[in-house]
Amino acid sequence: MTVFALTPTPATGLQVYAWLLIALPLGVAALLLVGGKRTDSWGHFLATLAPIASFGLALAYFIDLLAVTPDQRAIVVPVYTWIASSAWQISVSLLLDPLSMVFVLLVTGVGSLIHLYSLGYMAHDPNRRRFFAYLNLFVAAMLILVLADNYLVLFVGWEGVGLASFLLISFWQERPSAAAAGKKAFIVNRVGDLGLIIAIFTMLAMFGSSSFSSVNAGADQLTSFWAGLLGFLLLLGACGKSAQVPLQTWLLDAMEGPTPVSALIHAATMVTAGVYLVVRSGAIYAQAPAAQLAVAIVGTVTLLVGAWIGCAKDDIKKVLAGSTMSQIGYMMLAAGIGPAGYAFAIFHLLTHGFFKANMFLGAGSVMHATGDDVDMRHYGALRRALPITFVTFAAGYLAIIGFPFFSGFYSKDHIIEAAFEHQPALGLLALIGAGVTAFYMTRLMALTFFGQSRWRPGVHPHESPATMWIPLVLLALGSFGGGMVLNGWIGRWLAPIGALAPENASWAPHFTPIGWATLAVVAAGVALGWLLFGRRPVPDQAPTAVSPLTRWGRRDLYVDSLYDAALVRPGLGLAQAVALVDQRAVDGAVEGSAHLTQSVGRQLGRLQNGYVRSYGLTMLIGLLAVGVALILGQLV
């Protein structure tokens, strides 16, 4: 029977201080936000040291786990008791196990490089201190998410990531587009969060606990209905955080934030959270085949939608955003295969962390050299002006298309083969996605680094400072060698938590018929992209007459328009109708009673005019009225 969670053992030695992994970036974020301008001159340096220190601690804990047998690689670190009642006992505890540790290393490792890059990228921003505080908050929230030993504490990190993403996407809030993008990301994610909240409430009701160990132990007692319901609710949460169809609309707008934010969100933190949630919930999905199939279908649809959008955009960051949707779709597809695909999903997540951070930061280097221009039609011939950026970006390009022996060749090709074995239709669609990826990424390379220069007047491209290109070099090395280093090992490392890929699939580099077919499709995509954009003159303005496919891609498949027509406008209409009822009926009744009271008061006030003769007349009238009443009473 598949084991989805190891039996945790108490922390010992240095392990009891695992909370420092979170406390370091969180404490620095608080210091910079509370300290104000007094920390302006040195706060960004301290903020960069915080994730580096956390990365050092993570390496120490990783080595600790390596030193013990696989069945002992789960360490629980109690922090404090959160909720103590007759019904529930919920503690804040951290879990160091194979799955959480690979995420901790990714978040702190790639996060540290993004902080280092930001030292150069944000050097002249007047709000640099606040930016670095938000970066630290983002890293701390993601560490809470992946280190939690129960779903309720995980949700705290989940919401923390949502808050940090809102703050960073809308960092330049003086721009209306940035403010709107931050609100959109926040609102769309709340839709997904509703699914996770209901799932946690259901777990508390059914298991009396939200801890991973209790849920995993009780999952095989669930009926198909409850297992399926939990699976679909968790998938809804994953779709929001990982920008999967139908909750993907916020991701491209998130490019309004500074480029290091895009790298952090897309490579190391936020969008990987949904994949983590699905893999961590493997025991539930093992009892819910319909929900598991839904995960695979959502991933497949998203990988194609993201690739489609990537083909149509001229904004370099939005092309990369579309590719993030697509690559996360591959991970979700692998996770939807079940235990046989979990290791492949995490493997691709790690290699994607290298090459996508590499390319986003490379895009920032290109923007830095061209006056923050994001339109690839205004680039061209930058390979000579930006040699380091070009070589490092090329490593990421070769990795994402799956060029032999680069990291994506190992991780993504494994997913395609596993998909064919699990469901040939899904495998075929994943194969098509690989060809489309090769096409639009070749288009990006051709428009940016090759051909004739199409630079705007006054633009003089130059290489970025060392603080920016050193992280690019390190990430390029990961884009090249990460797959070779992790291939095979990652499967053995994750096997104790239920990843069965080592027994059911070959990890060695090999060229099977599906592998050869993948290479052929990728080569066709590269050739078509080079033919259309590398060998032909490229206008510096996008043509207005385009195919329907391109038009749909430019408009993000009109999903925003659909939501606007189906949800936003009816919602506004309902709100206006309620406001009208409130104004005319509720407020009218309240204001009408007030007016009536005032009117009566005014009329009664006339009786209290202060004149004795008026009071005497009133008494006389009253006396006459009483007399008339008595006489009439006698007559009756």
C-alpha positions in Angstrom: 0.0 0.0 0.0 1.3 3.5 -0.8 2.6 5.5 2.1 1.7 9.1 1.8 3.2 10.3 5.1 6.1 9.1 7.3 5.6 8.8 11.0 7.1 12.0 12.4 9.8 11.8 15.1 10.5 14.6 17.6 13.1 17.2 16.7 16.5 17.0 18.3 19.6 19.3 18.4 19.7 22.0 15.8 16.3 20.8 14.5 14.4 22.4 17.4 15.4 25.8 15.9 13.8 25.1 12.5 11.4 28.0 13.2 14.3 30.3 12.4 13.9 29.4 8.8 10.7 31.5 8.9 11.6 33.9 11.7 14.6 35.3 9.9 12.9 36.7 6.8 9.7 37.5 8.8 11.6 39.4 11.4 13.6 41.4 8.9 10.4 42.3 7.0 8.8 43.6 10.3 12.0 45.5 11.1 12.1 47.3 7.7 8.4 48.1 7.8 8.4 49.4 11.4 11.9 51.0 11.3 10.9 53.3 8.5 13.4 55.6 6.8 16.0 55.0 9.4 16.7 51.6 7.7 16.8 53.0 4.2 20.6 52.9 3.9 21.1 49.3 4.9 17.7 47.6 5.0 18.0 46.1 1.6 21.3 44.4 2.5 19.9 42.9 5.7 16.8 41.7 3.7 19.2 40.0 1.2 21.1 38.3 4.0 17.9 36.9 5.6 17.0 34.3 2.9 20.7 33.4 2.5 20.8 32.6 6.2 17.6 30.6 5.9 19.1 28.7 2.9 22.2 27.9 5.1 19.9 26.4 7.8 17.9 24.5 5.2 21.1 22.9 3.9 21.9 21.8 7.4 18.5 20.2 7.9 18.7 18.6 4.5 22.0 17.0 5.4 20.4 15.8 8.7 17.7 14.0 6.7 20.2 12.6 4.3 22.1 11.0 7.2 19.2 8.9 8.4 17.3 6.0 6.8 14.4 6.9 4.4 11.7 5.8 7.0 13.1 8.3 9.5 13.0 11.3 7.3 10.2 13.1 9.0 10.9 15.5 11.8 8.2 17.4 13.7 9.1 20.7 15.4 6.4 21.9 17.9 6.2 25.7 18.2 3.2 26.4 20.3 -0.4 25.3 20.9 -2.8 27.3 18.7 -6.3 26.0 19.5 -7.0 23.9 22.6 -10.7 22.8 23.1 -12.6 19.7 23.9 -13.2 19.1 20.2 -9.8 20.1 18.6 -6.2 20.3 19.6 -4.4 22.2 16.9 -0.7 23.1 17.3 1.6 25.2 15.2 4.3 22.7 14.3 6.7 22.4 11.5 7.4 19.3 9.4 10.8 18.6 7.9 10.3 15.7 5.4 11.5 15.0 1.9 8.7 17.0 0.2 8.9 20.1 2.4 12.7 20.2 2.3 12.9 20.4 -1.5 10.5 23.3 -1.4 12.4 25.0 1.4 15.7 24.7 -0.6 14.0 26.1 -3.7 12.3 29.0 -2.0 15.4 30.1 0.0 17.9 29.3 -2.7 16.3 30.9 -5.7 14.8 33.5 -3.5 18.2 34.5 -2.3 19.4 35.0 -5.9 16.3 37.1 -6.7 17.1 39.3 -3.6 20.7 39.7 -4.8 19.5 40.6 -8.3 17.1 43.1 -6.8 20.0 45.0 -5.3 20.9 46.2 -8.8 17.5 46.2 -10.3 15.8 48.4 -7.6 18.9 50.5 -6.8 17.3 53.8 -7.7 13.7 53.1 -6.6 12.8 55.5 -3.8 10.7 52.8 -2.1 13.4 50.2 -2.2 13.3 49.4 1.6 9.6 48.7 1.4 10.1 46.5 -1.7 12.7 44.3 0.1 10.4 44.1 3.2 7.7 42.7 1.0 10.1 40.2 -0.7 11.1 38.9 2.8 7.4 38.7 3.8 6.8 36.7 0.6 9.6 34.2 1.4 8.5 33.8 5.0 4.8 33.2 4.0 5.9 30.5 1.5 8.0 28.8 4.1 5.1 28.7 6.5 3.0 27.1 3.7 5.5 24.3 2.9 6.7 23.7 6.5 3.3 23.4 8.2 2.4 20.0 9.5 -1.3 20.6 9.1 -3.7 22.2 6.6 -4.8 25.0 9.0 -1.3 26.3 9.5 -0.7 25.8 5.8 -3.6 28.1 5.1 -1.9 30.8 7.2 1.0 30.7 4.8 -1.3 30.3 1.8 -3.0 33.6 2.8 0.3 35.2 3.6 1.5 34.5 0.1 -1.7 36.0 -1.3 -1.1 39.2 0.8 2.5 39.5 -0.2 1.7 39.0 -3.9 -0.9 41.8 -3.7 1.6 44.1 -2.1 4.3 43.3 -4.7 2.2 43.2 -7.8 0.7 46.6 -7.0 4.0 47.9 -5.6 4.0 50.8 -8.2 0.5 51.6 -7.2 0.7 55.1 -8.7 0.1 53.3 -12.0 -3.6 52.5 -12.3 -2.7 49.2 -14.2 -0.5 48.0 -11.3 -3.2 48.8 -8.7 -5.8 47.0 -10.7 -3.6 44.0 -11.3 -2.9 43.7 -7.6 -6.6 43.8 -6.8 -7.4 41.3 -9.5 -4.8 38.8 -8.2 -6.1 39.2 -4.7 -9.8 38.7 -5.7 -9.3 35.8 -8.0 -7.2 34.0 -5.4 -10.0 34.5 -2.9 -12.2 32.4 -5.1 -9.8 29.5 -5.0 -9.2 30.0 -1.3 -12.9 29.4 -0.6 -12.4 25.8 -1.8 -9.4 25.3 0.5 -11.3 26.7 3.5 -14.3 24.4 3.0 -11.9 21.5 2.5 -10.2 22.3 5.9 -13.6 22.6 7.6 -14.6 19.3 6.2 -11.4 17.7 7.4 -11.9 19.0 11.0 -15.5 17.7 11.0 -14.6 14.2 9.6 -11.2 13.6 11.2 -11.2 15.9 14.2 -7.9 17.3 13.0 -6.3 19.0 10.0 -2.9 17.5 10.5 -1.4 15.7 7.5 -0.8 12.5 9.5 -4.5 12.3 10.7 -5.9 13.1 7.3 -3.6 10.5 5.6 -4.5 7.9 8.2 -8.2 8.4 7.8 -8.4 9.0 4.1 -8.9 5.3 3.2 -12.0 5.3 5.4 -13.7 8.1 3.3 -16.6 7.3 1.1 -16.1 8.0 -2.6 -18.4 11.1 -2.3 -16.4 12.7 0.6 -13.1 11.9 -1.0 -14.2 13.3 -4.3 -15.6 16.4 -2.7 -12.3 17.0 -0.8 -10.3 16.4 -3.9 -12.3 18.9 -6.0 -12.2 21.5 -3.2 -8.4 21.2 -2.9 -8.2 21.4 -6.7 -10.2 24.7 -6.7 -7.6 26.1 -4.2 -4.7 24.9 -6.3 -6.2 26.5 -9.5 -6.4 29.9 -7.8 -2.9 29.9 -6.4 -1.2 28.2 -9.4 -3.1 30.1 -12.1 -4.7 27.1 -13.6 -7.8 27.2 -15.8 -10.4 28.6 -15.0 -8.7 30.9 -12.4 -5.6 31.8 -14.5 -6.7 35.3 -15.4 -4.6 37.1 -12.8 -1.2 35.8 -13.8 -0.5 37.9 -16.9 -1.7 41.1 -15.2 0.7 40.3 -12.4 3.5 41.4 -14.7 2.7 44.9 -13.7 5.0 44.4 -10.6 8.7 44.8 -10.7 10.5 42.0 -12.7 12.1 40.4 -9.6 8.6 39.9 -8.3 7.6 38.1 -11.5 10.6 35.8 -11.0 9.7 35.1 -7.4 6.1 34.4 -8.0 6.6 32.3 -11.2 9.6 30.4 -10.3 10.0 29.8 -6.5 6.9 30.6 -4.6 3.3 31.3 -5.3 2.4 29.4 -8.4 4.2 26.3 -7.1 1.9 26.2 -4.1 -1.0 24.4 -5.9 1.3 21.6 -7.1 2.5 21.2 -3.5 -1.0 21.0 -2.2 -2.1 18.3 -4.6 1.0 16.2 -4.0 0.8 16.7 -0.2 -2.9 15.5 -0.4 -2.0 12.3 -2.3 -3.8 10.1 0.2 -7.1 11.9 -0.5 -6.7 11.7 -4.3 -5.9 8.0 -4.0 -9.5 7.6 -2.9 -10.9 10.0 -5.5 -10.1 8.9 -9.0 -12.6 11.4 -10.5 -10.9 14.3 -8.7 -7.5 12.9 -9.7 -8.5 12.8 -13.3 -9.8 16.3 -13.0 -6.3 17.5 -11.9 -4.8 15.9 -15.0 -7.4 17.4 -17.3 -7.0 20.9 -15.8 -3.3 20.7 -16.1 -3.5 19.6 -19.7 -5.9 22.3 -20.7 -3.8 24.9 -18.9 -0.6 23.9 -20.6 -2.2 24.3 -24.0 -3.9 27.6 -23.1 -0.7 29.0 -21.6 1.3 28.0 -24.8 -1.4 29.6 -27.0 -1.2 32.9 -25.1 2.6 32.8 -25.3 2.5 32.6 -29.1 0.5 35.8 -29.4 2.1 38.3 -27.0 4.7 40.8 -27.8 5.4 41.8 -24.2 8.4 39.7 -23.2 7.2 39.3 -19.6 3.7 38.2 -20.7 5.2 35.6 -23.0 7.1 34.2 -20.0 3.9 34.4 -17.9 2.1 32.3 -20.5 4.9 29.8 -20.4 4.6 29.7 -16.6 0.9 28.8 -16.9 1.9 26.1 -19.4 4.8 24.6 -17.4 2.7 24.5 -14.1 0.1 22.8 -16.3 2.7 20.0 -17.0 3.3 19.7 -13.3 -0.5 19.4 -12.6 -0.8 16.9 -15.3 1.9 14.8 -13.7 0.3 15.2 -10.2 -3.0 14.1 -11.8 -1.4 10.8 -12.8 -1.1 9.9 -9.2 1.8 8.4 -7.2 3.5 7.4 -10.4 3.7 11.1 -11.4 4.3 12.9 -8.2 8.1 12.7 -8.4 8.0 13.9 -12.0 5.8 16.8 -11.0 8.2 17.9 -8.3 11.2 17.3 -10.5 9.8 19.6 -13.2 8.9 22.1 -10.5 12.5 22.2 -9.4 14.1 22.5 -12.8 11.4 25.1 -13.8 12.5 27.1 -10.7 16.0 27.3 -12.3 15.2 28.1 -15.9 12.1 30.3 -15.3 13.8 32.5 -12.7 16.7 32.6 -15.1 14.6 33.9 -18.0 12.5 36.3 -15.9 15.6 37.9 -14.5 17.1 37.8 -18.0 14.1 39.7 -19.2 14.6 42.2 -16.5 18.2 42.6 -17.7 16.9 43.3 -21.2 14.5 45.8 -19.9 17.2 47.5 -17.9 19.2 47.9 -21.1 16.4 49.2 -23.2 14.8 51.8 -20.9 12.2 49.4 -19.4 10.7 48.6 -22.8 8.8 45.3 -22.7 7.9 45.1 -26.4 10.0 42.5 -28.1 9.4 44.2 -31.4 11.6 47.1 -30.1 14.5 44.8 -29.4 16.6 42.7 -31.9 20.3 42.1 -32.2 20.8 42.3 -28.4 23.1 39.3 -28.2 26.1 41.4 -28.9 25.2 44.3 -26.6 24.2 41.9 -23.8 26.5 38.9 -24.1 26.1 37.6 -20.5 22.4 38.0 -20.6 22.2 36.3 -24.0 24.2 33.3 -23.0 22.4 32.8 -19.7 19.0 33.4 -21.2 19.8 30.9 -23.9 20.5 28.2 -21.2 16.9 28.8 -19.9 15.5 28.7 -23.5 17.2 25.4 -24.2 16.0 24.0 -20.9 12.4 24.9 -21.3 12.1 23.5 -24.9 13.7 20.2 -23.7 17.0 20.4 -25.6 18.9 17.2 -24.9 20.8 17.2 -21.6 19.5 20.5 -20.4 17.2 20.3 -17.4 13.8 20.4 -19.1 14.9 17.5 -21.3 14.8 15.2 -18.2 11.9 16.6 -16.3 9.3 17.5 -18.9 10.0 14.6 -21.2 9.4 12.2 -18.2 6.0 13.8 -17.8 5.1 13.4 -21.5 6.0 9.7 -21.4 4.2 9.1 -18.1 1.1 10.8 -19.6 1.2 8.5 -22.6 1.3 5.5 -20.3 -1.5 6.8 -18.1 -3.8 8.2 -20.8 -2.6 8.4 -24.4 -4.9 11.4 -25.2 -3.4 13.4 -22.5 0.1 12.4 -23.6 -0.6 13.5 -27.2 -1.9 16.9 -26.0 1.2 17.3 -23.8 3.4 16.4 -26.8 1.6 19.1 -28.9 2.2 21.6 -26.0 6.0 20.8 -26.2 6.0 21.7 -29.9 4.1 25.0 -29.3 6.5 25.8 -26.4 9.5 25.4 -28.8 7.8 27.7 -31.3 6.9 30.6 -29.1 10.2 30.5 -27.1 12.1 30.5 -30.4 10.0 33.5 -31.4 11.0 35.2 -28.2 14.7 34.5 -28.8 14.6 35.6 -32.4 12.8 38.9 -31.7 15.0 39.7 -28.7 18.5 38.7 -29.5 18.7 38.2 -33.3 17.9 40.0 -36.5 18.3 43.7 -37.0 18.2 46.2 -34.1 14.8 47.9 -33.7 15.7 50.0 -30.7 13.8 53.1 -29.8 15.5 56.5 -30.2 17.9 57.2 -27.3 18.2 53.6 -26.3 21.8 52.4 -25.9 21.8 48.8 -24.6 24.4 47.8 -22.1 25.1 44.8 -19.9 23.6 44.8 -16.4 25.8 45.3 -13.2 27.4 42.3 -11.5 24.6 42.1 -8.8 22.3 41.3 -11.7 24.3 39.1 -13.9 25.9 36.9 -11.2 22.4 35.4 -10.3 21.8 34.9 -14.0 25.0 32.8 -14.3 24.2 30.7 -11.3 20.6 30.1 -12.5 21.9 29.3 -16.0 24.2 26.6 -14.5 21.1 25.2 -12.8 19.2 25.4 -16.1 21.9 23.3 -17.7 23.0 20.9 -15.0 20.0 20.8 -12.6 18.3 18.0 -14.6 21.3 15.8 -14.7 22.0 16.2 -11.0 18.4 15.6 -9.9 17.5 13.0 -12.4 16.8 9.7 -10.6 17.8 11.0 -7.2 14.7 13.0 -6.8 12.6 9.9 -7.3 14.5 8.0 -4.6 14.3 11.1 -2.3 10.5 11.4 -2.6 9.7 7.7 -2.5 9.0 7.6 1.3 6.1 10.1 0.9 4.4 8.0 -1.8 6.1 9.0 -5.1 6.2 5.7 -6.9 8.1 6.8 -10.1 11.3 4.9 -9.3 9.5 1.6 -9.5 7.3 2.4 -12.4 9.4 4.5 -14.8 12.9 4.7 -16.0 14.9 7.7 -14.8 17.9 7.2 -17.0 18.4 9.4 -20.1 17.0 7.4 -22.9 15.5 7.8 -26.3 12.3 5.8 -26.5 9.9 6.1 -29.4 8.0 8.8 -27.5 11.3 10.5 -26.6 12.2 10.6 -30.3 8.8 11.9 -31.2 9.1 14.6 -28.6 12.4 15.7 -30.0 11.0 15.7 -33.5 8.0 17.9 -32.5 10.3 20.3 -30.6 12.6 20.5 -33.6 9.6 21.3 -35.8 8.5 24.1 -33.4 12.0 25.6 -33.4 12.3 25.4 -37.2 8.9 27.1 -37.7 9.7 29.8 -35.1 13.0 30.6 -36.7 11.6 30.6 -40.2 8.8 33.1 -39.3 10.8 35.3 -37.0 14.5 34.6 -37.4 14.9 34.8 -41.1 12.3 37.4 -42.0 12.3 41.1 -41.3 10.3 41.9 -38.2 8.2 45.1 -38.1 8.5 47.2 -35.0 4.8 47.3 -34.6 2.4 44.4 -34.3 0.3 43.9 -37.5 -3.3 44.7 -37.1 -4.5 42.0 -39.5 -3.9 38.7 -37.7 -5.4 35.3 -37.7 -8.3 34.5 -35.3 -6.0 32.3 -33.2 -3.6 35.2 -32.7 -6.4 37.6 -31.9 -7.8 35.3 -29.3 -4.3 34.8 -27.8 -3.7 38.5 -27.6 -7.0 38.9 -25.7 -6.1 36.0 -23.3 -8.8 33.9 -25.0 -11.4 36.5 -24.0 -11.7 34.9 -20.6 -11.7 38.3 -18.9 -14.4 39.4 -21.2 -16.4 36.3 -20.4 -16.1 36.9 -16.7 -16.9 40.5 -17.1 -20.1 39.6 -19.0 -21.1 36.7 -16.8 -20.1 37.8 -13.3 -18.8 41.4 -13.1 -21.6 43.2 -14.9 -24.4 41.2 -13.4 -22.8 41.7 -10.0 -22.6 45.4 -10.6 -26.2 45.4 -11.7 -27.3 43.5 -8.6 -25.3 45.9 -6.4 -26.9 48.9 -8.1 -30.4 47.3 -7.7 -29.7 46.6 -4.0 -28.4 50.2 -3.6 -31.6 51.5 -5.2 -33.8 49.5 -2.9 -31.7 50.6 0.0 -31.9 54.2 -1.0 -35.6 54.3 -1.9 -37.1 51.8 0.5 -34.9 51.3 3.5 -33.4 54.8 3.6 -36.8 56.2 2.5 -38.6 54.5 5.4 -36.0 55.7 7.9 -35.9 59.2 6.5 -39.7 59.3 6.2 -40.1 58.4 9.9 -37.6 61.1 10.8 -39.5 63.6 8.7 -42.8 62.6 10.3 -41.4 62.9 13.8 -40.0 66.3 12.9 -43.4 67.4 11.5 -45.3 66.2 14.5 -42.8 67.9 16.8 -43.1 71.2 14.9 -46.9 71.1 15.2 -46.8 70.2 18.9 -44.1 72.9 19.4 -46.6 75.5 18.4 -48.6 74.7 21.5 -45.6 75.7 23.6 -45.3 79.3 22.4 -44.8 81.0 25.8 -47.9 83.2 25.6 -50.2 83.1 28.7 -53.2 84.1 26.6 -52.7 81.1 24.4 -52.5 78.8 27.3 -55.7 80.3 28.8 -57.5 79.9 25.5 -56.3 76.3 25.3 -57.6 75.7 28.9 -60.9 77.3 28.0 -61.3 75.1 24.8 -60.4 72.1 26.9 -62.9 73.0 29.5 -65.7 73.5 26.9 -64.8 70.2 25.3 -65.1 68.4 28.7 -68.4 70.1 29.3 -69.8 69.1 25.9 -68.7 65.6 26.5 -70.4 65.4 29.9 -73.7 66.8 28.5 -73.7 64.4 25.6 -73.0 61.6 28.0 -76.1 62.4 30.0 -78.2 62.7 26.9 -77.1 59.3 25.7 
